[in-house]
């Protein structure tokens, strides 16, 4: 099973839910931190690092001895990553989306693949939890290629929990698509409700089952709960506003290790998700 933990905005407690859910399950689990611009799951997992690999994405390099200057590579590129200026062909690797169109249409075979560094993929483990996270190169503009590399590490034989980036832009879509369930973490505030609506709309476009965790559930307004009822979104867990929870979070500790009752609650959360996934598969 693949469960994505997402949120319409940052700071809702998405990583808190992801790491506690992973450690609550008494089975092999892989946690994939796809928030590659600011990965932080490792601060809570505290893994033994087994492997760190620099990863690349293909970008074009022009062989001017073969190039005829026809401009077909420039015409096919929708991201303006290639420009023909007189007798010169300019490439802009940071704009390239690695679609391969330019070297496919080149009649002279004048374009060869080279690589642009995306960042590192890090593998580690602790107490049966496997952690994989991406760490994007400083200056890299596009997160989805590195997110896709992290997702290639999914093990279909075990539970995979994806800690997605916050928001509703391309990195979130790259992290959550083709998963079995999306767990949206929100908070009962006006900002929380606004961004939750955007996140739910994105998940529905992807046609993935969805449920909610409401963090700091006993502060703010009732509007998030009313929205969930109107949209028939199941609220699978509520986490109260609690100073002790905030304190252990600030120390990089886990709720499920401090309080056995929270381990039981996160196990119940997983069981609810598994039931909803099974129901969805039976309907289809």
Secondary structure as UniProt FT lines:
FT   STRAND          2..6
FT   TURN            10..11
FT   HELIX           14..24
FT   STRAND          29..33
FT   TURN            36..37
FT   HELIX           42..45
FT   STRAND          48..62
FT   TURN            64..66
FT   HELIX           72..76
FT   TURN            78..79
FT   STRAND          82..85
FT   TURN            86..87
FT   STRAND          88..91
FT   HELIX           93..95
FT   HELIX           101..105
FT   TURN            107..108
FT   STRAND          111..126
FT   TURN            127..128
FT   STRAND          129..136
FT   TURN            138..139
FT   HELIX           144..151
FT   TURN            152..153
FT   TURN            156..157
FT   STRAND          159..163
FT   HELIX           170..176
FT   TURN            177..178
FT   STRAND          181..187
FT   HELIX           190..206
FT   STRAND          210..215
FT   TURN            216..218
FT   HELIX           223..230
FT   TURN            231..232
FT   STRAND          234..239
FT   HELIX           243..250
FT   TURN            251..252
FT   HELIX           255..258
FT   HELIX           260..283
//
